[in-house]
């Protein structure tokens, strides 16, 4: 994937988009966890992932083609939100080095 900075919107302070022909990841930085959570999806199937270092909530966005997920880390990373999309987005989110 190639990455580049993009104009941040929706309350984000900064945004980086990484993508190739099959999938993409957007990393957004917010002022606070509360602002991050307000900008994220209100509905969707949520799952918790993590290890001894950190945890995050993954929300699957219903009706998206290709599939899309919103990842919201806890703890020291709680001001970041990640959008993951693509045919293999479910597997990609688990491979990202978030923790």
Secondary structure as UniProt FT lines:
FT   STRAND          2..6
FT   TURN            10..11
FT   STRAND          12..19
FT   STRAND          23..30
FT   HELIX           33..39
FT   STRAND          45..50
FT   STRAND          55..60
FT   TURN            62..63
FT   STRAND          68..73
FT   HELIX           75..77
FT   TURN            78..79
FT   STRAND          80..86
FT   TURN            87..88
FT   HELIX           89..95
//
